[in-house]
């Protein structure tokens, strides 16, 4: 999950920097009828991922229970 979030962050940020007409530099979590921004940052060679309570509850906790 963490590597996927890092990849999405990098792709969104790189495409945003390419200039006019680019996509958003942000990462979003989509499910039917709802789009939520997921906070990601890359600073000083470190990737930071702040998914929020709803994402943790609906995505990360079920994944943790599977393992």
Secondary structure, 3 states (H helix, E strand, C coil): CHHHHHHHHHHHHHHHHCCCCCCCCCEEEEECCEEEEEEEEEECCEEEEECCHHHHHHHHHHHHHHC
